[in-house]
Amino acid sequence: MNTFALAVVLCLSVASSENVQANPIRKVVTMLQSMQKKVTAEGEKEAALFEKYMCYCKNGASDLGKSIGDANTKIPQVGSDIKEAEAKNAQLKEDLKQHQADRSAAKGAVAEATALRAKEAGEYAKEANEASANIAMLDGATKAIEKGMAGSFLQSGGASRLLRLVGENKDVDEDDRQMLKSFLQGSQSAEYAPSGGQITGILKTMHDEMSKSLAEATAAENAAIQAFDELVAAKTKEINALTHAIETKMTRTGELSVEIVQMKNDLGDTEEALIQDQAFLKDMEANCKTKADEWDVIVKTRRGVACPRRYNQGIE
C-alpha cells in the first residue's frame, strides 16, 4: 500500500472515530500527523525532482534546437563547399593536362632544334673545312706563281686539285675558267709570263670570293648557334616553369581530394546527427508532456485525499 492510500485509510479511520473518546485515539492521531509530514516531505521532494526534470526538458529542448539549427545551416554550406572544391579540383586536373602537353611540346621543340642544329653544324663544318682547304690551296698557288715557281707548282698535286676546283666552281667567269684550265694543263705558250698577270688576278679573285663566302657562312653559323642557344634557354625556362606548375598543382589536387573526402564525411556525420537530434527532440517533447500530465494527476490526487483540518480540531 503506497503513502497516499495509507493516508486515506487513516483519514477515514479518524473520521469514523469522531465519537470515540479523544485519549484512546491520541496515538493514532499522532501517527497520522507524522504520516502527513512524511507525505508532505515526499511531495516536496517529488516536486523538486519534477522541477529539475522540467528544467531538463526546457534546456534540453533549447540545446537540441540550437544543434538542429546549426546543422541545418551547416549542411547546405558544406554541400556548397564540396561542389566548389570538386569544381576547383576538376579545373586543376585540366590545367595539369594542359601543362603536361605544353611541357611535352617544349621538350619536343628542344629535341627538334637540337637535331637540326647538329645537322646544320655538320654541314657547316664540312663546308668550312672544304672552303678553308680551297682558300689555302689558292693562296699557295698564287704565291708559287708570283715567285716564278709555276713549273714546279704545275707538277704538284695542288695543280690537279685547283684544276678540279676551277671546273666545279660556278662563280668563275667562263673565260677565266678556260684561261685557268689552259694554264693548269700547261697548254699556254712558253713565252707567257704568269707573274703579275691574269692568272694570279683570277686566283686572287677566287680567293677573296671564297673567303667572303666562308665568312658569311661562319656568320650564319654563329647566328644559328645564338638562335639555338636562345631557343633552348627560353624552352628550358618554360619547361622549368611548367614542371613547377605541374608539381604545385599535383600537390594541390591531392590536398583537395583529401579535403573533399573529409568534407563528405563531415557532411554525412552532420546529417546523421541531425536525424538523431530530431528524433531525440521529438521523443523528449513527448516524454516531457507525459511527465507534466502525470504530475498534474498527482497534484490533483494529493489535494483530493488530504485530511480535513476539522478532524484534527475535533480530536484535539
C-alpha positions as CSV (number, residue, x, y, z in Angstrom):
1,M,0.0,0.0,0.0
2,N,1.5,3.4,-1.0
3,T,1.7,6.5,1.1
4,F,-1.4,8.2,-0.4
5,A,-3.5,5.0,0.2
6,L,-2.4,4.7,3.8
7,A,-3.1,8.4,4.4
8,V,-6.7,7.9,3.0
9,V,-7.3,4.9,5.3
10,L,-6.0,6.8,8.3
11,C,-8.2,9.8,7.5
12,L,-11.2,7.6,7.2
13,S,-10.3,5.9,10.5
14,V,-10.0,9.2,12.2
15,A,-13.4,10.4,10.7
16,S,-15.1,7.2,11.9
17,S,-13.7,7.7,15.3
18,E,-15.1,11.2,16.0
19,N,-17.5,9.9,18.6
20,V,-14.8,7.9,20.3
21,Q,-13.2,9.4,23.3
22,A,-10.1,11.5,22.5
23,N,-7.5,9.8,24.6
24,P,-7.8,6.3,23.1
25,I,-7.1,7.6,19.6
26,R,-4.5,10.2,20.5
27,K,-1.8,7.8,19.5
28,V,-3.5,7.2,16.1
29,V,-3.8,10.9,15.5
30,T,-0.2,11.5,16.3
31,M,0.8,8.7,13.9
32,L,-1.5,10.3,11.2
33,Q,0.2,13.7,11.7
34,S,3.6,12.1,11.4
35,M,2.4,10.4,8.2
36,Q,1.2,13.7,6.9
37,K,4.6,15.3,7.5
38,K,6.2,12.4,5.7
39,V,3.8,12.7,2.8
40,T,4.4,16.4,2.6
41,A,8.2,15.9,2.6
42,E,8.0,13.3,-0.1
43,G,5.7,15.6,-2.1
44,E,8.2,18.4,-1.8
45,K,11.0,16.0,-2.9
46,E,8.9,14.8,-5.8
47,A,8.1,18.4,-6.7
48,A,11.8,19.3,-6.7
49,L,12.6,16.3,-8.9
50,F,9.7,17.3,-11.2
51,E,11.1,20.9,-11.4
52,K,14.5,19.5,-12.3
53,Y,13.0,17.3,-15.0
54,M,11.1,20.2,-16.4
55,C,14.3,22.3,-16.4
56,Y,16.0,19.5,-18.2
57,C,13.1,19.5,-20.7
58,K,13.4,23.2,-21.3
59,N,17.2,23.3,-21.5
60,G,17.5,20.1,-23.4
61,A,15.0,21.3,-26.0
62,S,16.8,24.6,-26.3
63,D,20.2,22.8,-26.8
64,L,18.8,20.4,-29.2
65,G,17.0,23.2,-31.1
66,K,20.3,25.0,-31.4
67,S,22.1,21.9,-32.5
68,I,19.4,21.2,-35.1
69,G,19.5,24.8,-36.3
70,D,23.3,24.7,-36.6
71,A,23.2,21.5,-38.6
72,N,20.5,22.9,-40.9
73,T,22.8,25.9,-41.5
74,K,26.0,23.8,-41.9
75,I,24.7,21.1,-44.2
76,P,24.0,23.3,-47.3
77,Q,27.2,25.3,-46.6
78,V,29.3,22.1,-46.5
79,G,27.5,20.8,-49.6
80,S,28.3,24.1,-51.4
81,D,32.0,23.8,-50.3
82,I,32.2,20.3,-51.6
83,K,30.8,21.4,-55.0
84,E,33.3,24.3,-55.1
85,A,36.2,22.1,-54.2
86,E,35.2,19.5,-56.8
87,A,35.0,22.2,-59.5
88,K,38.4,23.6,-58.5
89,N,39.9,20.1,-58.4
90,A,38.5,19.4,-61.9
91,Q,40.0,22.6,-63.2
92,L,43.3,21.8,-61.6
93,K,43.3,18.4,-63.4
94,E,42.5,20.1,-66.7
95,D,45.4,22.6,-66.1
96,L,47.7,19.7,-65.3
97,K,46.8,18.0,-68.6
98,Q,47.5,21.3,-70.5
99,H,50.7,21.9,-68.6
100,Q,51.9,18.4,-69.3
101,A,51.0,18.8,-73.0
102,D,52.8,22.1,-73.2
103,R,55.9,20.7,-71.4
104,S,56.0,17.8,-73.9
105,A,55.7,20.2,-76.8
106,A,58.5,22.4,-75.4
107,K,60.7,19.3,-74.9
108,G,59.9,18.2,-78.4
109,A,60.8,21.7,-79.8
110,V,64.2,21.5,-78.0
111,A,64.8,18.0,-79.3
112,E,63.9,19.0,-82.8
113,A,66.0,22.2,-82.6
114,T,68.9,20.1,-81.3
115,A,68.7,17.6,-84.1
116,L,68.5,20.5,-86.7
117,R,71.4,22.3,-85.0
118,A,73.6,19.1,-85.2
119,K,72.7,18.7,-88.9
120,E,73.5,22.4,-89.6
121,A,76.7,22.3,-87.6
122,G,77.8,19.2,-89.5
123,E,77.1,20.8,-92.9
124,Y,78.9,24.0,-91.8
125,A,81.9,22.0,-90.6
126,K,82.1,20.2,-93.9
127,E,81.7,23.4,-95.9
128,A,84.1,25.4,-93.7
129,N,86.8,22.6,-93.9
130,E,86.4,22.4,-97.7
131,A,86.4,26.2,-98.1
132,S,89.5,26.6,-95.8
133,A,91.3,23.9,-97.8
134,N,90.5,25.6,-101.1
135,I,91.4,29.0,-99.8
136,A,94.7,27.7,-98.6
137,M,95.3,26.0,-101.9
138,L,94.5,29.2,-103.8
139,D,96.8,31.1,-101.5
140,G,99.7,28.6,-102.1
141,A,99.2,28.6,-105.9
142,T,99.2,32.4,-106.1
143,K,102.3,32.7,-104.0
144,A,104.1,30.0,-106.1
145,I,103.2,31.6,-109.4
146,E,104.2,35.0,-108.1
147,K,107.6,33.6,-107.1
148,G,108.2,32.2,-110.6
149,M,107.6,28.6,-109.5
150,A,104.8,28.0,-111.8
151,G,106.5,25.0,-113.4
152,S,107.1,23.1,-110.1
153,F,103.5,24.0,-109.0
154,L,102.0,22.6,-112.2
155,Q,103.8,19.3,-111.4
156,S,102.3,19.1,-107.9
157,G,99.1,17.6,-106.7
158,G,97.9,21.1,-105.8
159,A,97.6,21.9,-109.5
160,S,95.3,18.9,-110.0
161,R,93.1,19.9,-107.1
162,L,93.0,23.5,-108.3
163,L,92.0,22.3,-111.8
164,R,89.1,20.3,-110.3
165,L,88.1,23.3,-108.2
166,V,88.0,25.6,-111.2
167,G,85.9,23.1,-113.1
168,E,83.4,22.8,-110.2
169,N,83.2,26.5,-109.2
170,K,80.2,28.0,-110.9
171,D,81.1,31.5,-109.7
172,V,84.1,31.7,-112.0
173,D,83.6,33.5,-115.3
174,E,83.7,31.2,-118.3
175,D,86.6,33.0,-120.0
176,D,88.6,33.0,-116.8
177,R,87.8,29.3,-116.3
178,Q,89.1,28.4,-119.7
179,M,92.3,30.5,-119.2
180,L,92.9,28.8,-115.8
181,K,92.4,25.4,-117.3
182,S,94.8,26.1,-120.2
183,F,97.4,27.3,-117.6
184,L,97.0,24.4,-115.3
185,Q,97.1,21.9,-118.1
186,G,100.3,23.5,-119.5
187,S,98.8,24.3,-122.9
188,Q,99.9,28.0,-122.9
189,S,103.0,29.2,-124.9
190,A,106.3,29.2,-123.2
191,E,106.6,33.0,-123.6
192,Y,103.6,33.7,-121.3
193,A,104.8,35.1,-118.0
194,P,102.1,34.4,-115.3
195,S,103.7,36.6,-112.6
196,G,101.5,39.7,-112.1
197,G,99.3,38.6,-115.0
198,Q,95.7,37.5,-115.3
199,I,96.3,34.1,-113.7
200,T,97.2,35.4,-110.4
201,G,94.4,38.0,-110.6
202,I,91.9,35.3,-111.2
203,L,93.2,33.2,-108.4
204,K,93.1,36.2,-106.0
205,T,89.6,37.0,-107.0
206,M,88.6,33.4,-106.3
207,H,90.4,33.6,-103.0
208,D,88.6,36.7,-102.0
209,E,85.2,35.4,-103.0
210,M,85.7,32.1,-101.2
211,S,87.0,33.9,-98.1
212,K,83.9,36.1,-98.3
213,S,81.6,33.1,-98.6
214,L,83.3,31.4,-95.7
215,A,82.9,34.5,-93.6
216,E,79.3,34.7,-94.4
217,A,78.8,31.0,-93.7
218,T,80.6,31.4,-90.4
219,A,78.5,34.4,-89.5
220,A,75.3,32.4,-90.4
221,E,76.6,29.6,-88.3
222,N,77.3,31.8,-85.3
223,A,73.8,33.4,-85.7
224,A,72.3,29.9,-85.9
225,I,74.2,28.9,-82.7
226,Q,73.0,32.1,-80.9
227,A,69.4,31.5,-82.0
228,F,69.6,27.9,-80.9
229,D,71.0,28.8,-77.5
230,E,68.3,31.4,-77.1
231,L,65.6,28.9,-78.1
232,V,67.0,26.3,-75.7
233,A,67.2,28.8,-72.9
234,A,63.7,30.0,-73.4
235,K,62.3,26.5,-73.7
236,T,64.3,25.4,-70.7
237,K,62.8,28.2,-68.7
238,E,59.3,27.3,-70.0
239,I,59.9,23.6,-69.1
240,N,61.1,24.5,-65.6
241,A,58.1,26.8,-65.1
242,L,55.7,24.1,-66.3
243,T,57.4,21.5,-64.2
244,H,57.0,23.7,-61.1
245,A,53.3,24.4,-62.0
246,I,52.7,20.6,-62.5
247,E,54.3,19.8,-59.2
248,T,52.4,22.5,-57.4
249,K,49.1,21.7,-58.9
250,M,49.6,17.9,-58.4
251,T,50.2,18.7,-54.7
252,R,47.1,20.9,-54.5
253,T,44.8,18.5,-56.3
254,G,46.0,15.8,-53.8
255,E,45.2,18.0,-50.9
256,L,41.8,19.0,-52.4
257,S,41.0,15.3,-52.9
258,V,41.6,14.6,-49.2
259,E,39.7,17.8,-48.2
260,I,36.7,16.7,-50.3
261,V,36.7,13.2,-48.7
262,Q,36.9,14.9,-45.2
263,M,34.0,17.3,-46.1
264,K,31.9,14.5,-47.4
265,N,32.5,12.5,-44.2
266,D,31.7,15.6,-42.1
267,L,28.5,16.2,-44.1
268,G,27.4,12.6,-43.6
269,D,28.1,12.8,-39.9
270,T,26.2,16.1,-39.6
271,E,23.2,14.7,-41.5
272,E,23.2,11.6,-39.3
273,A,23.5,13.7,-36.1
274,L,20.6,15.9,-37.3
275,I,18.4,12.9,-37.8
276,Q,19.2,11.6,-34.3
277,D,18.7,15.1,-32.7
278,Q,15.4,15.5,-34.4
279,A,14.2,12.1,-33.3
280,F,15.5,12.6,-29.7
281,L,13.8,16.0,-29.5
282,K,10.5,14.5,-30.7
283,D,10.8,11.7,-28.0
284,M,11.8,14.2,-25.3
285,E,8.9,16.5,-26.1
286,A,6.5,13.6,-25.8
287,N,8.1,12.3,-22.6
288,C,8.1,15.7,-21.0
289,K,4.4,16.2,-21.9
290,T,3.7,12.8,-20.4
291,K,5.6,13.7,-17.3
292,A,3.7,17.0,-17.0
293,D,0.4,15.3,-17.4
294,E,1.3,12.7,-14.8
295,W,2.3,15.4,-12.4
296,D,-1.0,17.2,-12.8
297,V,-2.8,14.0,-11.8
298,I,-0.5,13.5,-8.8
299,V,-1.2,17.1,-7.6
300,K,-4.9,16.7,-8.0
301,T,-4.9,13.4,-6.2
302,R,-3.0,14.8,-3.3
303,R,-5.4,17.7,-3.0
304,G,-8.3,15.3,-3.0
305,V,-7.1,12.9,-0.3
306,A,-5.7,15.5,2.1
307,C,-7.3,15.1,5.6
308,P,-9.8,17.9,6.6
309,R,-8.4,20.2,9.3
310,R,-11.7,19.9,11.2
311,Y,-10.9,16.2,12.0
312,N,-7.8,17.3,13.8
313,Q,-9.6,20.2,15.5
314,G,-12.3,17.9,16.7
315,I,-9.9,15.3,18.0
316,E,-7.9,17.8,19.9
